[in-house]
């Protein structure tokens, strides 16, 4: 029974064993790795290929500001599709829910919880008026949304 080895597997097997068979004869060969790839014409091609093959590491996500939804008992804060009261409501968060703020933006003026502001916070679900989020300040806690 014969098994044929090809490509890198054959190269590795040959190097590991240090012998190679041809027509029934066995002869000793040096055990060294063989590179079957073609060499580029010059170093410039190698550099270009290396740069093209390298994938830049993704930038880490910036830190997010933390807040807590502030609403009277039994009520929830609406989360809107955009920073305007006329856009669709996409979620409702009950009082006490943690909110991870991605960025802030100016939008419609909202009065709630005894405060009035046009500052909105972008969270994973959409936009929530800042007057409904306790961040410890009434100022923006994150950069402006782009």
Buried (B, 14 or more C-beta within 10 A) or exposed (E): EEEEEEEEEBBEEBBEEEEBEEEEEEEEEEEEEEEEEEEEEEEEEEEEEEEEEEEEEEEEEEEBBBBBBBBEEEEBBBBBBBBEEEBEEEBBBEBEBEBEBBBBBBBBEBEBBEEEBBBBBBBEBBBBBBBBBBBEEEEBBBEEBE
